[in-house]
Amino acid sequence: MQRQLRWPGRNEAGQIDWVEQQFRSMGRGDSRDLAIALIAAYQGISLLTNTFRDPDLMTGEGHRLER
C-alpha cells in the first residue's frame, strides 16, 4: 500500500510545518531540517515513481524512511 503525505487543506508549506511540529514533539532540535528532508524525499520518490511507472520505488523509499 502506498502512503500519502497529504493532509486536507494543507499546501506544501503547511505540510512542512506539520511535520516539523511532529519532530519537535519528539524532542528533535533539528526538526525543521528533518521536516524538509522528509518532504523532499517523498516528493522526489513520487516524481520517480510516476516517471518510471514503478510503484515499488515508492514502497521501497517508504520502508527506508521508516528505519
CORNORWO-V266589 format. One record per residue. N is the residue number from 1. RES is the residue in three letters. PHI is phi in whole degrees, 0 to 359 (NA if undefined). Layout:
N_RES_PHI ; N_RES_PHI
This chain:
1_MET_NA ; 2_GLN_275 ; 3_ARG_258 ; 4_GLN_243 ; 5_LEU_260 ; 6_ARG_231 ; 7_TRP_235 ; 8_PRO_305 ; 9_GLY_78 ; 10_ARG_245 ; 11_ASN_273 ; 12_GLU_300 ; 13_ALA_297 ; 14_GLY_295 ; 15_GLN_295 ; 16_ILE_299 ; 17_ASP_300 ; 18_TRP_295 ; 19_VAL_296 ; 20_GLU_302 ; 21_GLN_298 ; 22_GLN_295 ; 23_PHE_294 ; 24_ARG_298 ; 25_SER_294 ; 26_MET_270 ; 27_GLY_84 ; 28_ARG_276 ; 29_GLY_283 ; 30_ASP_255 ; 31_SER_300 ; 32_ARG_294 ; 33_ASP_298 ; 34_LEU_295 ; 35_ALA_298 ; 36_ILE_296 ; 37_ALA_297 ; 38_LEU_294 ; 39_ILE_297 ; 40_ALA_298 ; 41_ALA_298 ; 42_TYR_290 ; 43_GLN_296 ; 44_GLY_296 ; 45_ILE_290 ; 46_SER_297 ; 47_LEU_299 ; 48_LEU_295 ; 49_THR_301 ; 50_ASN_289 ; 51_THR_297 ; 52_PHE_267 ; 53_ARG_51 ; 54_ASP_227 ; 55_PRO_297 ; 56_ASP_295 ; 57_LEU_298 ; 58_MET_295 ; 59_THR_299 ; 60_GLY_297 ; 61_GLU_293 ; 62_GLY_300 ; 63_HIS_294 ; 64_ARG_297 ; 65_LEU_290 ; 66_GLU_291 ; 67_ARG_286
